[in-house]
Amino acid sequence: MYKIPRNVGYNDLAILYESLHKGGAQVVAIPVSFLEGGKFGMAGLLIQWIAAWARTGQEHLVSVSGIPVETVLANLAEEPHGCAALYFASGIVGVRGIRFSPAEARRYLVPGLKAMQSSRFRDTNGSRGVHLCCYQGAVNEYLLPLYGRRTEDSLRDSDGFLTLTTQLLESFEPLAARSMKGTQLEYIATLIEELFANTHDHARFDQDGMNYPHGNIRGIFARTFEQRARPEDSGKDLGPLGRYLAWQSSHRKRYRRPADVRAKGAEAKDARDNSGDIVAPRATRFLEITVYDAGPGLARRWASQHVPDFAWENVSIDDEAKYVKSCFQAHATTKRNRGFGQGLTSSLEALKALDAFMSLRTGRLFLYQDFSRQDAVGFSPEHWDERRPMLPDVPGASYTVAIPLARERK
């Protein structure tokens, strides 16, 4: 049995992938929730792993603990990774020999789907956030907040995504939504539109244009989190994301402790400002947006249409990185439904304007780019871990973006 811990990290997922390739178990135990809501981007990364697990054979069972099992499954269906688990599972097993069929498992997805279709966004996720999920072959695959009609050719235009973005933010972070300038909202809407449009155009089918026999999934997950850091923090021990968060939170809006706490200056270890007053660790709220899918992945899709005699097993890791970068070039598109345009290049402009940080897990790559850096030009990502540029192969693509919401005081 595979067991996903509540504090699952990036290295844990790499180990789980390696176990899959060795021929692992048919049963996976998945927790309902994760510590502190899960690590950055973990929702999309876990969905990719669940899809890979489901595509390794015929029977794939999800094991849940706790009673009543019905309540556990209802709670699991409120989380993105839980939606994927219930959708891909060929059955559910629980205490006292309980076993549910795939149809019985998917029944728990219905309340969330109804909330998505009716734009009751706060009801789409059990924690503070919003989740929109499109399941291959489902009657409600084409969600009305994302599509004008329940058809594949009705993906909403830019105005529709601006309205959607505003509604999403107002549902779980209303103060941030109201304080944003119009241009900032437009940039976030552009980012969501272009990333999801790319997923819609390239990830619903495999590289040969065929349906996935064990199903497919694509969606959007958004939440906020808060980072506190002192001016001297470097974040080096937390990797590229830690460095970004440390810089943003130590150079942005300052929050002071209440007066009664500040009075205990002799006991506090906080830094002091120029006037000698104690200041609390500086805090910045970040918007985290994940756009994920379980399709062929960026490099596979690109190379299958542009590289003669393409064979994945012959692609080096450097070539794969080159193919991914090609997907972000201006006017370089393989979109079948939306015509030729700027495509993902528009998302790069939005990322730069928003001082954002983006991670991308696709194929054998785990890349990142800090767009708040002055030297950030175009799409020039780096490996998340330079010591290990090639990771186990994953289905689809998972983009996760951090956007600072708090601004410096003037």
C-alpha positions as a Markdown table, in Angstrom:
| # | Residue | x | y | z |
|---|---|---|---|---|
| 1 | Met | 0.0 | 0.0 | 0.0 |
| 2 | Tyr | 1.1 | 3.5 | -0.8 |
| 3 | Lys | 0.7 | 5.9 | 2.1 |
| 4 | Ile | 0.7 | 9.7 | 1.5 |
| 5 | Pro | 1.7 | 11.5 | 4.7 |
| 6 | Arg | -0.1 | 14.6 | 6.0 |
| 7 | Asn | 3.1 | 16.6 | 5.7 |
| 8 | Val | 4.0 | 15.2 | 2.2 |
| 9 | Gly | 6.8 | 17.1 | 0.5 |
| 10 | Tyr | 8.5 | 17.2 | -2.9 |
| 11 | Asn | 11.0 | 14.5 | -2.1 |
| 12 | Asp | 8.2 | 12.3 | -0.8 |
| 13 | Leu | 6.5 | 12.5 | -4.2 |
| 14 | Ala | 9.7 | 11.7 | -6.1 |
| 15 | Ile | 10.0 | 8.5 | -4.0 |
| 16 | Leu | 6.3 | 7.6 | -4.7 |
| 17 | Tyr | 6.9 | 8.0 | -8.5 |
| 18 | Glu | 10.0 | 5.8 | -8.3 |
| 19 | Ser | 7.9 | 3.2 | -6.6 |
| 20 | Leu | 5.3 | 3.4 | -9.3 |
| 21 | His | 7.9 | 2.7 | -12.0 |
| 22 | Lys | 9.1 | -0.3 | -10.0 |
| 23 | Gly | 5.6 | -1.8 | -10.1 |
| 24 | Gly | 3.9 | -0.8 | -6.8 |
| 25 | Ala | 0.8 | -1.4 | -4.9 |
| 26 | Gln | -2.8 | -1.1 | -6.1 |
| 27 | Val | -4.0 | 0.6 | -2.9 |
| 28 | Val | -3.2 | 4.1 | -1.7 |
| 29 | Ala | -4.1 | 5.7 | 1.6 |
| 30 | Ile | -4.8 | 9.4 | 1.2 |
| 31 | Pro | -5.4 | 11.8 | 4.1 |
| 32 | Val | -8.4 | 14.1 | 4.0 |
| 33 | Ser | -6.2 | 17.2 | 4.7 |
| 34 | Phe | -2.6 | 18.2 | 5.0 |
| 35 | Leu | -0.7 | 20.1 | 7.6 |
| 36 | Glu | -1.0 | 23.9 | 7.2 |
| 37 | Gly | -3.0 | 23.2 | 4.0 |
| 38 | Gly | -0.1 | 21.5 | 2.2 |
| 39 | Lys | 3.0 | 22.8 | 0.7 |
| 40 | Phe | 3.2 | 25.3 | -2.2 |
| 41 | Gly | 1.7 | 23.7 | -5.3 |
| 42 | Met | 1.1 | 20.4 | -3.6 |
| 43 | Ala | -2.5 | 20.2 | -4.8 |
| 44 | Gly | -1.6 | 20.0 | -8.5 |
| 45 | Leu | 1.5 | 17.8 | -7.8 |
| 46 | Leu | -0.6 | 15.2 | -6.0 |
| 47 | Ile | -3.2 | 15.2 | -8.7 |
| 48 | Gln | -0.5 | 14.4 | -11.2 |
| 49 | Trp | 0.7 | 11.5 | -9.1 |
| 50 | Ile | -2.8 | 10.1 | -8.6 |
| 51 | Ala | -3.3 | 10.2 | -12.4 |
| 52 | Ala | 0.0 | 8.4 | -12.9 |
| 53 | Trp | -1.0 | 5.8 | -10.3 |
| 54 | Ala | -4.4 | 5.2 | -11.9 |
| 55 | Arg | -2.8 | 4.6 | -15.3 |
| 56 | Thr | -0.5 | 1.8 | -14.2 |
| 57 | Gly | -3.0 | -0.9 | -14.2 |
| 58 | Gln | -6.7 | -2.0 | -13.9 |
| 59 | Glu | -7.6 | -2.0 | -10.2 |
| 60 | His | -6.7 | 1.1 | -8.1 |
| 61 | Leu | -8.2 | 1.4 | -4.7 |
| 62 | Val | -8.3 | 4.3 | -2.4 |
| 63 | Ser | -8.1 | 3.4 | 1.3 |
| 64 | Val | -9.7 | 5.8 | 3.8 |
| 65 | Ser | -9.6 | 5.6 | 7.6 |
| 66 | Gly | -12.2 | 6.8 | 10.1 |
| 67 | Ile | -15.9 | 6.4 | 10.6 |
| 68 | Pro | -18.4 | 6.9 | 9.4 |
| 69 | Val | -16.8 | 6.3 | 6.0 |
| 70 | Glu | -19.5 | 8.4 | 4.3 |
| 71 | Thr | -18.4 | 11.5 | 6.3 |
| 72 | Val | -14.7 | 10.8 | 5.5 |
| 73 | Leu | -15.5 | 10.6 | 1.8 |
| 74 | Ala | -17.6 | 13.7 | 1.8 |
| 75 | Asn | -14.7 | 15.6 | 3.4 |
| 76 | Leu | -12.3 | 14.1 | 1.0 |
| 77 | Ala | -14.4 | 15.3 | -2.0 |
| 78 | Glu | -14.0 | 18.9 | -0.7 |
| 79 | Glu | -10.2 | 18.9 | -1.4 |
| 80 | Pro | -8.6 | 19.0 | -4.9 |
| 81 | His | -6.5 | 15.8 | -4.3 |
| 82 | Gly | -9.6 | 14.1 | -2.9 |
| 83 | Cys | -11.6 | 15.0 | -6.1 |
| 84 | Ala | -8.9 | 13.3 | -8.2 |
| 85 | Ala | -8.7 | 10.3 | -5.9 |
| 86 | Leu | -12.4 | 9.7 | -6.0 |
| 87 | Tyr | -12.5 | 10.2 | -9.8 |
| 88 | Phe | -9.6 | 7.9 | -10.7 |
| 89 | Ala | -10.3 | 5.2 | -8.1 |
| 90 | Ser | -11.7 | 1.9 | -9.3 |
| 91 | Gly | -13.0 | 1.5 | -5.7 |
| 92 | Ile | -12.9 | 2.6 | -2.1 |
| 93 | Val | -11.9 | 0.4 | 0.8 |
| 94 | Gly | -12.4 | 1.3 | 4.5 |
| 95 | Val | -12.7 | -0.1 | 7.9 |
| 96 | Arg | -14.8 | -3.2 | 8.7 |
| 97 | Gly | -14.4 | -4.5 | 5.1 |
| 98 | Ile | -16.4 | -1.6 | 3.6 |
| 99 | Arg | -15.9 | -1.3 | -0.2 |
| 100 | Phe | -17.5 | 1.2 | -2.6 |
| 101 | Ser | -17.7 | 0.9 | -6.4 |
| 102 | Pro | -16.4 | 3.6 | -8.7 |
| 103 | Ala | -20.0 | 4.9 | -9.2 |
| 104 | Glu | -20.5 | 5.0 | -5.5 |
| 105 | Ala | -17.2 | 6.9 | -5.0 |
| 106 | Arg | -18.0 | 9.5 | -7.6 |
| 107 | Arg | -21.3 | 10.2 | -6.1 |
| 108 | Tyr | -19.5 | 12.2 | -3.4 |
| 109 | Leu | -18.2 | 14.5 | -6.1 |
| 110 | Val | -21.7 | 15.7 | -7.1 |
| 111 | Pro | -22.2 | 18.4 | -4.4 |
| 112 | Gly | -18.9 | 20.0 | -5.3 |
| 113 | Leu | -19.7 | 19.9 | -9.0 |
| 114 | Lys | -23.1 | 21.5 | -8.4 |
| 115 | Ala | -21.4 | 24.3 | -6.4 |
| 116 | Met | -18.9 | 24.8 | -9.3 |
| 117 | Gln | -21.6 | 24.9 | -11.9 |
| 118 | Ser | -23.7 | 27.4 | -9.9 |
| 119 | Ser | -20.7 | 29.6 | -9.0 |
| 120 | Arg | -21.0 | 29.0 | -5.3 |
| 121 | Phe | -17.3 | 29.2 | -5.1 |
| 122 | Arg | -16.9 | 29.0 | -1.3 |
| 123 | Asp | -18.6 | 25.6 | -1.4 |
| 124 | Thr | -16.1 | 24.1 | -3.8 |
| 125 | Asn | -13.3 | 23.7 | -1.3 |
| 126 | Gly | -13.4 | 22.5 | 2.3 |
| 127 | Ser | -10.7 | 25.0 | 3.4 |
| 128 | Arg | -10.2 | 28.7 | 2.5 |
| 129 | Gly | -10.0 | 28.6 | -1.2 |
| 130 | Val | -11.7 | 27.8 | -4.5 |
| 131 | His | -11.5 | 24.7 | -6.7 |
| 132 | Leu | -12.8 | 24.3 | -10.2 |
| 133 | Cys | -12.4 | 20.8 | -11.8 |
| 134 | Cys | -13.2 | 19.4 | -15.2 |
| 135 | Tyr | -13.6 | 15.6 | -15.4 |
| 136 | Gln | -13.2 | 13.9 | -18.8 |
| 137 | Gly | -16.4 | 12.4 | -19.9 |
| 138 | Ala | -18.6 | 13.9 | -17.2 |
| 139 | Val | -21.9 | 15.5 | -17.9 |
| 140 | Asn | -20.6 | 18.6 | -16.2 |
| 141 | Glu | -17.1 | 18.5 | -17.7 |
| 142 | Tyr | -17.5 | 22.0 | -19.2 |
| 143 | Leu | -18.2 | 24.1 | -16.1 |
| 144 | Leu | -20.3 | 27.2 | -16.7 |
| 145 | Pro | -17.9 | 29.6 | -14.9 |
| 146 | Leu | -15.2 | 28.5 | -17.5 |
| 147 | Tyr | -17.4 | 27.9 | -20.5 |
| 148 | Gly | -20.3 | 29.8 | -21.9 |
| 149 | Arg | -22.2 | 26.6 | -22.7 |
| 150 | Arg | -21.7 | 23.0 | -21.7 |
| 151 | Thr | -19.6 | 22.4 | -24.9 |
| 152 | Glu | -15.9 | 22.2 | -25.6 |
| 153 | Asp | -16.0 | 25.1 | -28.1 |
| 154 | Ser | -17.4 | 27.7 | -25.7 |
| 155 | Leu | -14.4 | 28.6 | -23.5 |
| 156 | Arg | -15.0 | 32.1 | -22.1 |
| 157 | Asp | -13.3 | 35.2 | -23.5 |
| 158 | Ser | -11.1 | 37.7 | -21.6 |
| 159 | Asp | -14.0 | 39.6 | -20.2 |
| 160 | Gly | -15.5 | 36.3 | -18.9 |
| 161 | Phe | -12.2 | 35.4 | -17.1 |
| 162 | Leu | -12.0 | 38.8 | -15.6 |
| 163 | Thr | -15.5 | 38.4 | -14.1 |
| 164 | Leu | -14.6 | 34.9 | -12.9 |
| 165 | Thr | -11.3 | 36.1 | -11.3 |
| 166 | Thr | -13.1 | 38.9 | -9.5 |
| 167 | Gln | -15.8 | 36.4 | -8.2 |
| 168 | Leu | -13.2 | 33.9 | -7.1 |
| 169 | Leu | -11.2 | 36.4 | -5.1 |
| 170 | Glu | -14.3 | 38.0 | -3.5 |
| 171 | Ser | -15.4 | 34.5 | -2.4 |
| 172 | Phe | -12.4 | 33.8 | -0.2 |
| 173 | Glu | -10.3 | 37.0 | 0.0 |
| 174 | Pro | -12.8 | 39.9 | -0.3 |
| 175 | Leu | -10.6 | 42.6 | 1.2 |
| 176 | Ala | -7.7 | 41.8 | -1.2 |
| 177 | Ala | -10.2 | 41.8 | -4.1 |
| 178 | Arg | -11.6 | 45.2 | -3.1 |
| 179 | Ser | -8.1 | 46.8 | -2.6 |
| 180 | Met | -6.7 | 45.7 | -5.9 |
| 181 | Lys | -6.3 | 48.1 | -8.7 |
| 182 | Gly | -8.1 | 47.2 | -11.9 |
| 183 | Thr | -4.9 | 46.5 | -13.8 |
| 184 | Gln | -3.8 | 44.0 | -11.1 |
| 185 | Leu | -7.0 | 42.1 | -11.5 |
| 186 | Glu | -6.7 | 42.2 | -15.2 |
| 187 | Tyr | -3.2 | 40.7 | -15.0 |
| 188 | Ile | -4.4 | 37.9 | -12.7 |
| 189 | Ala | -7.3 | 37.2 | -15.0 |
| 190 | Thr | -5.0 | 37.1 | -18.0 |
| 191 | Leu | -2.7 | 34.7 | -16.2 |
| 192 | Ile | -5.6 | 32.3 | -15.3 |
| 193 | Glu | -7.1 | 32.6 | -18.8 |
| 194 | Glu | -4.0 | 31.8 | -20.7 |
| 195 | Leu | -2.9 | 28.9 | -18.5 |
| 196 | Phe | -6.3 | 27.3 | -18.5 |
| 197 | Ala | -6.8 | 27.9 | -22.2 |
| 198 | Asn | -3.5 | 26.1 | -22.8 |
| 199 | Thr | -4.7 | 23.2 | -20.7 |
| 200 | His | -8.0 | 23.2 | -22.5 |
| 201 | Asp | -6.4 | 23.1 | -25.9 |
| 202 | His | -3.5 | 20.7 | -25.2 |
| 203 | Ala | -4.3 | 18.5 | -22.3 |
| 204 | Arg | -7.8 | 17.0 | -22.8 |
| 205 | Phe | -6.4 | 14.2 | -25.0 |
| 206 | Asp | -3.1 | 12.4 | -25.2 |
| 207 | Gln | -0.4 | 13.3 | -27.7 |
| 208 | Asp | -2.1 | 11.3 | -30.4 |
| 209 | Gly | -5.5 | 13.0 | -29.9 |
| 210 | Met | -7.1 | 10.1 | -28.1 |
| 211 | Asn | -9.1 | 9.9 | -24.9 |
| 212 | Tyr | -7.4 | 8.5 | -21.8 |
| 213 | Pro | -9.0 | 5.1 | -21.0 |
| 214 | His | -8.7 | 5.7 | -17.2 |
| 215 | Gly | -9.9 | 9.2 | -17.3 |
| 216 | Asn | -8.4 | 12.7 | -17.4 |
| 217 | Ile | -8.7 | 15.8 | -15.3 |
| 218 | Arg | -7.9 | 19.5 | -15.4 |
| 219 | Gly | -8.7 | 22.5 | -13.2 |
| 220 | Ile | -7.9 | 25.5 | -11.2 |
| 221 | Phe | -7.2 | 25.8 | -7.4 |
| 222 | Ala | -6.7 | 29.1 | -5.6 |
| 223 | Arg | -6.1 | 30.0 | -2.0 |
| 224 | Thr | -4.1 | 32.5 | 0.1 |
| 225 | Phe | -1.4 | 32.1 | 2.6 |
| 226 | Glu | 0.6 | 34.4 | 4.8 |
| 227 | Gln | 4.4 | 34.6 | 5.1 |
| 228 | Arg | 6.2 | 36.4 | 8.0 |
| 229 | Ala | 9.9 | 37.1 | 7.8 |
| 230 | Arg | 12.5 | 39.3 | 9.4 |
| 231 | Pro | 14.6 | 41.7 | 7.3 |
| 232 | Glu | 17.6 | 39.5 | 7.9 |
| 233 | Asp | 15.9 | 36.3 | 6.7 |
| 234 | Ser | 17.3 | 34.9 | 3.4 |
| 235 | Gly | 15.1 | 31.8 | 2.9 |
| 236 | Lys | 18.1 | 29.9 | 1.6 |
| 237 | Asp | 17.1 | 26.8 | 3.7 |
| 238 | Leu | 13.8 | 26.7 | 1.9 |
| 239 | Gly | 15.0 | 26.6 | -1.7 |
| 240 | Pro | 14.0 | 29.0 | -4.5 |
| 241 | Leu | 10.5 | 29.6 | -3.1 |
| 242 | Gly | 11.8 | 30.3 | 0.4 |
| 243 | Arg | 14.2 | 33.0 | -1.0 |
| 244 | Tyr | 11.4 | 34.6 | -2.9 |
| 245 | Leu | 9.0 | 34.6 | 0.1 |
| 246 | Ala | 11.7 | 36.0 | 2.4 |
| 247 | Trp | 12.5 | 38.8 | 0.1 |
| 248 | Gln | 8.9 | 39.8 | -0.6 |
| 249 | Ser | 7.8 | 39.6 | 3.1 |
| 250 | Ser | 10.8 | 41.5 | 4.4 |
| 251 | His | 10.4 | 44.3 | 1.8 |
| 252 | Arg | 6.7 | 44.8 | 1.9 |
| 253 | Lys | 3.9 | 45.9 | 4.3 |
| 254 | Arg | 4.9 | 46.1 | 7.9 |
| 255 | Tyr | 2.6 | 44.9 | 10.7 |
| 256 | Arg | 3.2 | 45.9 | 14.4 |
| 257 | Arg | 2.3 | 43.9 | 17.4 |
| 258 | Pro | -0.4 | 45.3 | 19.7 |
| 259 | Ala | 0.8 | 47.9 | 22.3 |
| 260 | Asp | 0.7 | 45.5 | 25.2 |
| 261 | Val | 3.0 | 43.1 | 23.4 |
| 262 | Arg | 5.4 | 45.8 | 22.3 |
| 263 | Ala | 5.7 | 46.9 | 25.9 |
| 264 | Lys | 7.5 | 43.7 | 26.7 |
| 265 | Gly | 10.5 | 44.8 | 24.8 |
| 266 | Ala | 13.0 | 43.3 | 27.2 |
| 267 | Glu | 11.5 | 39.9 | 26.6 |
| 268 | Ala | 10.9 | 40.2 | 22.8 |
| 269 | Lys | 13.5 | 39.3 | 20.2 |
| 270 | Asp | 12.0 | 41.3 | 17.4 |
| 271 | Ala | 14.1 | 43.7 | 15.3 |
| 272 | Arg | 13.9 | 47.4 | 16.0 |
| 273 | Asp | 13.3 | 50.2 | 13.5 |
| 274 | Asn | 15.2 | 53.5 | 13.4 |
| 275 | Ser | 13.1 | 55.0 | 16.2 |
| 276 | Gly | 13.9 | 52.0 | 18.5 |
| 277 | Asp | 10.3 | 50.7 | 18.5 |
| 278 | Ile | 9.9 | 46.9 | 18.3 |
| 279 | Val | 8.3 | 45.7 | 15.1 |
| 280 | Ala | 6.7 | 42.4 | 14.5 |
| 281 | Pro | 8.0 | 40.0 | 11.8 |
| 282 | Arg | 6.8 | 41.5 | 8.6 |
| 283 | Ala | 3.9 | 39.7 | 7.0 |
| 284 | Thr | 2.8 | 39.5 | 3.4 |
| 285 | Arg | -0.3 | 37.7 | 2.1 |
| 286 | Phe | 0.2 | 35.7 | -1.1 |
| 287 | Leu | -2.4 | 34.5 | -3.6 |
| 288 | Glu | -1.5 | 31.0 | -4.7 |
| 289 | Ile | -3.0 | 29.9 | -8.0 |
| 290 | Thr | -2.5 | 26.4 | -9.4 |
| 291 | Val | -3.6 | 25.4 | -12.9 |
| 292 | Tyr | -3.2 | 21.7 | -13.4 |
| 293 | Asp | -3.9 | 18.8 | -15.9 |
| 294 | Ala | -3.1 | 15.2 | -16.4 |
| 295 | Gly | -2.6 | 15.3 | -20.1 |
| 296 | Pro | 0.6 | 14.5 | -22.2 |
| 297 | Gly | 2.7 | 17.4 | -20.8 |
| 298 | Leu | 4.2 | 20.4 | -22.5 |
| 299 | Ala | 7.2 | 18.8 | -24.1 |
| 300 | Arg | 5.4 | 15.7 | -25.3 |
| 301 | Arg | 2.7 | 17.7 | -27.0 |
| 302 | Trp | 5.1 | 20.2 | -28.5 |
| 303 | Ala | 7.6 | 17.6 | -29.8 |
| 304 | Ser | 4.9 | 15.3 | -31.2 |
| 305 | Gln | 3.8 | 18.1 | -33.5 |
| 306 | His | 7.2 | 19.8 | -34.3 |
| 307 | Val | 9.9 | 17.1 | -34.1 |
| 308 | Pro | 10.2 | 14.6 | -37.0 |
| 309 | Asp | 10.2 | 10.9 | -36.0 |
| 310 | Phe | 9.6 | 12.0 | -32.4 |
| 311 | Ala | 10.2 | 9.3 | -29.8 |
| 312 | Trp | 10.0 | 10.2 | -26.1 |
| 313 | Glu | 12.6 | 7.7 | -25.0 |
| 314 | Asn | 15.2 | 9.4 | -27.1 |
| 315 | Val | 14.6 | 12.9 | -25.7 |
| 316 | Ser | 17.4 | 14.2 | -23.5 |
| 317 | Ile | 16.5 | 16.4 | -20.4 |
| 318 | Asp | 18.1 | 19.4 | -22.2 |
| 319 | Asp | 15.9 | 18.9 | -25.2 |
| 320 | Glu | 12.9 | 18.5 | -23.0 |
| 321 | Ala | 13.6 | 21.9 | -21.3 |
| 322 | Lys | 14.1 | 23.4 | -24.8 |
| 323 | Tyr | 10.7 | 22.1 | -25.9 |
| 324 | Val | 9.0 | 23.5 | -22.8 |
| 325 | Lys | 10.6 | 26.9 | -23.4 |
| 326 | Ser | 9.3 | 26.8 | -27.0 |
| 327 | Cys | 5.8 | 26.6 | -25.7 |
| 328 | Phe | 6.1 | 30.1 | -24.3 |
| 329 | Gln | 7.5 | 31.8 | -27.4 |
| 330 | Ala | 5.3 | 34.5 | -28.9 |
| 331 | His | 3.0 | 33.2 | -31.6 |
| 332 | Ala | 4.3 | 29.6 | -31.1 |
| 333 | Thr | 1.1 | 27.7 | -30.5 |
| 334 | Thr | -0.5 | 24.3 | -31.3 |
| 335 | Lys | -3.9 | 25.5 | -30.2 |
| 336 | Arg | -6.7 | 24.0 | -32.3 |
| 337 | Asn | -9.7 | 26.0 | -31.2 |
| 338 | Arg | -8.5 | 29.6 | -30.3 |
| 339 | Gly | -6.4 | 30.5 | -33.4 |
| 340 | Phe | -3.0 | 32.0 | -33.4 |
| 341 | Gly | -2.1 | 34.6 | -30.8 |
| 342 | Gln | 0.3 | 35.5 | -28.0 |
| 343 | Gly | -0.8 | 32.5 | -26.0 |
| 344 | Leu | 1.4 | 31.7 | -23.0 |
| 345 | Thr | 3.5 | 34.8 | -23.7 |
| 346 | Ser | 0.7 | 36.9 | -22.3 |
| 347 | Ser | 0.9 | 35.0 | -19.1 |
| 348 | Leu | 4.6 | 35.9 | -18.9 |
| 349 | Glu | 3.9 | 39.6 | -19.1 |
| 350 | Ala | 1.3 | 39.2 | -16.4 |
| 351 | Leu | 3.7 | 37.3 | -14.1 |
| 352 | Lys | 6.3 | 40.1 | -14.5 |
| 353 | Ala | 3.8 | 42.8 | -13.8 |
| 354 | Leu | 2.6 | 41.0 | -10.7 |
| 355 | Asp | 6.1 | 40.3 | -9.2 |
| 356 | Ala | 5.1 | 36.7 | -9.2 |
| 357 | Phe | 6.9 | 33.4 | -8.6 |
| 358 | Met | 6.0 | 30.4 | -10.7 |
| 359 | Ser | 6.8 | 26.7 | -10.5 |
| 360 | Leu | 6.1 | 24.2 | -13.3 |
| 361 | Arg | 6.1 | 20.4 | -13.0 |
| 362 | Thr | 5.8 | 18.7 | -16.3 |
| 363 | Gly | 7.4 | 15.6 | -17.8 |
| 364 | Arg | 10.7 | 15.0 | -16.0 |
| 365 | Leu | 11.2 | 18.7 | -15.2 |
| 366 | Phe | 10.5 | 20.7 | -12.0 |
| 367 | Leu | 11.2 | 24.3 | -13.0 |
| 368 | Tyr | 10.7 | 27.7 | -11.4 |
| 369 | Gln | 11.2 | 31.4 | -12.2 |
| 370 | Asp | 11.1 | 34.4 | -9.9 |
| 371 | Phe | 9.5 | 37.2 | -12.0 |
| 372 | Ser | 10.1 | 39.8 | -9.3 |
| 373 | Arg | 13.8 | 39.9 | -10.1 |
| 374 | Gln | 14.9 | 42.8 | -12.2 |
| 375 | Asp | 16.8 | 40.5 | -14.6 |
| 376 | Ala | 13.7 | 38.4 | -15.2 |
| 377 | Val | 13.1 | 38.5 | -19.0 |
| 378 | Gly | 10.8 | 36.3 | -20.9 |
| 379 | Phe | 10.7 | 32.6 | -19.9 |
| 380 | Ser | 14.0 | 31.7 | -18.5 |
| 381 | Pro | 13.3 | 29.1 | -15.8 |
| 382 | Glu | 15.8 | 27.2 | -13.7 |
| 383 | His | 15.7 | 23.7 | -12.2 |
| 384 | Trp | 14.1 | 23.6 | -8.7 |
| 385 | Asp | 17.0 | 21.5 | -7.6 |
| 386 | Glu | 20.1 | 22.0 | -9.8 |
| 387 | Arg | 21.7 | 18.9 | -8.3 |
| 388 | Arg | 18.8 | 16.8 | -9.7 |
| 389 | Pro | 17.6 | 18.3 | -13.0 |
| 390 | Met | 15.9 | 15.1 | -14.1 |
| 391 | Leu | 13.0 | 13.7 | -12.0 |
| 392 | Pro | 10.6 | 10.8 | -12.5 |
| 393 | Asp | 8.2 | 11.4 | -15.4 |
| 394 | Val | 4.8 | 12.8 | -14.5 |
| 395 | Pro | 1.6 | 13.2 | -16.6 |
| 396 | Gly | 0.4 | 16.6 | -17.6 |
| 397 | Ala | 1.5 | 20.0 | -16.3 |
| 398 | Ser | 1.0 | 21.8 | -13.0 |
| 399 | Tyr | 1.7 | 25.5 | -12.8 |
| 400 | Thr | 1.6 | 27.2 | -9.4 |
| 401 | Val | 2.0 | 30.9 | -9.0 |
| 402 | Ala | 2.5 | 33.0 | -5.9 |
| 403 | Ile | 1.4 | 36.6 | -6.1 |
| 404 | Pro | 2.1 | 39.1 | -3.2 |
| 405 | Leu | -1.1 | 40.9 | -2.2 |
| 406 | Ala | 0.3 | 43.3 | 0.4 |
| 407 | Arg | 2.1 | 46.4 | -0.8 |
| 408 | Glu | 4.7 | 48.7 | 0.7 |
| 409 | Arg | 3.5 | 51.7 | 2.6 |
| 410 | Lys | 4.2 | 54.9 | 0.9 |
